């Protein structure tokens, strides 16, 4: 009898936790979920500069740009987060070229995950705040192998970015 009660309690607790997780995941999207991106973010180290700018959300869109400078060479990417037919998409145009869209699949606190399983690389783009840093990670498969890269930036108004910010590459 005690075993049945314990089993029932465990099942009830598991059901309540699953319901709470579903309720949190089902929270409707609001543009303020992405407000943590807004601003001018920068790191500079060893002759390398990386910046990311994001506007606040207006009329169903946030606009952004990423710029990297190294050894007098520059790279850039136009970025947008848009609402289209009730869904939210991260749209990236590396070097001003053709756009690729990634659907927002997770948002909680200061973290957002965008995904496009049909894209060559990356298939996922993740942004989050880590204390005062904005962080980004791209990940996916390249020739069947898991690959990822991460970046972090400090607020441009902070002098902290001058001491050790970096880009990290890894193969998982």
C-alpha positions in Angstrom: 0.0 0.0 0.0 2.8 2.4 0.9 4.5 1.7 -2.4 1.3 2.5 -4.3 0.9 5.9 -2.4 4.6 6.7 -3.1 4.1 5.8 -6.8 1.0 7.9 -7.0 2.7 10.9 -5.4 5.7 10.6 -7.7 3.3 10.4 -10.7 1.3 13.4 -9.5 4.5 15.5 -8.9 5.8 14.6 -12.4 2.4 15.6 -14.0 2.4 18.9 -12.2 6.0 19.6 -13.3 5.2 18.7 -16.9 2.1 21.0 -16.8 4.1 23.9 -15.4 6.8 23.4 -18.1 4.2 23.3 -20.8 2.5 26.4 -19.4 5.8 28.3 -19.4 6.7 27.1 -22.9 3.2 28.1 -24.1 3.6 31.7 -22.8 2.8 34.0 -25.7 5.7 35.8 -27.3 6.1 39.5 -26.5 8.7 41.7 -28.1 10.1 42.6 -24.7 11.3 39.0 -24.6 14.0 40.2 -27.0 14.7 43.6 -25.4 18.0 42.2 -24.0 19.5 42.4 -27.5 18.9 46.1 -27.9 22.0 48.3 -28.0 25.5 48.6 -29.3 27.7 45.6 -28.3 31.4 45.4 -28.9 34.6 43.5 -28.3 38.1 44.5 -29.3 41.2 42.5 -28.8 44.6 41.9 -30.5 43.7 44.1 -33.5 40.3 42.6 -34.0 37.0 44.4 -33.6 33.5 42.9 -33.5 30.4 45.0 -33.1 26.7 44.1 -33.1 23.9 46.8 -33.1 20.2 46.1 -32.4 17.4 48.6 -32.4 14.4 48.2 -30.1 11.3 46.5 -31.6 8.9 48.7 -33.5 6.0 47.7 -35.7 6.9 44.0 -35.6 10.7 44.3 -36.4 14.1 44.7 -34.8 16.9 45.8 -37.1 20.6 44.9 -36.5 24.0 44.8 -38.1 27.2 42.9 -37.3 30.6 44.3 -38.3 34.0 42.6 -37.9 37.3 44.3 -38.7 40.6 42.4 -38.7 43.9 43.4 -40.4 42.1 46.2 -42.4 39.6 43.6 -43.7 35.9 44.0 -42.9 32.9 41.7 -42.8 29.3 42.6 -42.1 25.9 41.0 -41.8 22.5 42.7 -42.0 20.1 41.3 -39.4 16.4 41.5 -38.7 14.0 39.9 -36.3 10.5 40.1 -37.9 7.0 38.9 -37.3 5.4 37.2 -40.3 2.0 35.6 -40.1 2.2 35.3 -36.3 5.6 33.7 -36.2 8.9 35.4 -35.3 12.0 35.0 -37.5 15.6 36.0 -37.3 16.7 37.0 -40.8 20.4 37.2 -41.7 22.1 38.5 -44.8 25.8 37.9 -44.6 27.7 40.5 -46.6 24.4 41.9 -47.7 23.7 38.7 -49.7 20.7 36.5 -49.9 18.7 36.3 -46.6 18.3 33.2 -44.5 15.4 32.9 -42.0 15.4 31.1 -38.7 12.2 30.5 -36.7 12.1 31.5 -33.0 11.5 28.2 -31.2 12.5 29.1 -27.6 12.4 32.2 -25.5 12.8 32.5 -21.8 14.4 35.2 -19.7 17.3 36.7 -21.6 17.7 33.8 -24.0 16.3 33.2 -27.5 16.8 30.2 -29.8 16.2 30.5 -33.6 16.2 27.4 -35.8 16.2 26.5 -39.5 16.9 22.7 -39.9 17.0 23.1 -43.7 19.8 25.6 -43.7 23.3 24.4 -44.5 25.1 26.0 -41.5 24.2 27.1 -39.0 20.9 25.4 -38.2 20.5 27.1 -34.8 21.3 30.6 -33.6 21.2 31.3 -29.9 21.5 34.6 -28.1 21.6 35.1 -24.3 22.9 37.4 -21.6 25.7 36.3 -19.4 26.0 38.9 -16.6 26.9 42.0 -18.6 27.8 40.3 -21.9 25.6 39.5 -24.9 26.5 36.1 -26.2 25.7 34.3 -29.4 26.2 30.8 -30.5 25.7 29.2 -33.9 25.6 25.5 -34.3 24.7 22.7 -36.6 26.0 19.9 -38.7 28.7 20.2 -41.4 29.3 17.0 -43.4 27.5 15.1 -40.6 29.7 16.5 -37.8 28.5 18.9 -35.1 30.1 22.3 -35.3 29.7 25.5 -33.3 31.1 29.0 -32.8 30.5 31.4 -30.0 31.0 35.2 -29.6 30.5 37.6 -26.8 30.3 41.4 -26.7 30.2 44.0 -23.9 28.0 47.1 -23.9 29.8 49.7 -26.0 29.6 52.2 -23.1 31.7 49.9 -20.9 35.5 49.8 -20.9 35.3 46.2 -19.8 35.4 45.1 -23.5 39.0 46.1 -23.7 40.2 43.3 -21.4 39.9 39.9 -23.0 36.8 39.5 -25.0 37.1 36.9 -27.7 35.6 34.6 -30.2 35.5 30.9 -29.4 35.4 28.1 -32.0 34.8 24.5 -31.2 33.8 21.3 -32.7 31.4 19.4 -30.4 
